[in-house]
Amino acid sequence: MSFTTKVLMIMALVLFAPASFASAEDYVPASSGKRFTPVKGPEIRVITGATLGVPIFLNVDSEVVRPGADMYAWVGLDIEWLVFAVGFGAAWNAIDLDTVPGGEGLGRSPMTRLYVTPEIRFQVPKAKAVLPYLSGAFDANWWRHRDANISTSCSVWYCSTRARFEFAPGFTGKVGMGIKAGERVYVDIGMKYSFTGAGNFFDSTQRWLTPFAGVIYRGDPG
């Protein structure tokens, strides 16, 4: 073997020997490719609930417009931190016209409110035992009270109502908290602040608070 051949063999060993001693852990088949973990999207589920509240009007004579009852049910799409919902409700407040000048003998009768309300809710879904939330909603309200034609001695709206449903739009802001009572069930407590424009029923903007309690059910994620 010539001297030149020996030199070439030594050079080959120096260049290629390190690759032959590489560990099996360093070897990745060319056909394997890299696998990427897909990004997990938000959990989407159906959420529903119902509440019972006590509407208390703020800018009226509390001896005339008494605290009442409010029943509300809703259903929505829960996207973890955000809920899009629609609700339906009915409320009643007693109006005591006996306490109004000129209304003696008319007694106490209910004022009825029927309403439909699309709602957007922001919630904190990651807490283990509670579900705090804040929401805003547009209210499509229909109001009704008995015929009361005593406007000659009283200029307030409840002295000139008519016995038919009349429209007055409004808005409701709500703050509440669900307290976990089961796998998917929460006890719901909170407060609503509502106002309604004059519309066809009132002569000015009316405001009221509604403390409430109820239940929330969050379904399984889809």
Secondary structure, 3 states (H helix, E strand, C coil): CCHHHHHHHHHHHHHHHHHHCCCHHHCCCCCCCCCCCCCCCCCCEEEEEEEEECCEECCCCCCCECCCEEEEEEEEEEECCEEEEEEEEEEEEEEEHHHCCCCCCCCEEEEEEEEEEEEEEEECCCCCCEEEEEEEEEEEEEEECCCCCCCCCCCCHHHCCCCCCEEEEEEEEEEEEEEECCCCEEEEEEEEEEEECCCCCCCCCEEEEEEEEEEEEECCCC
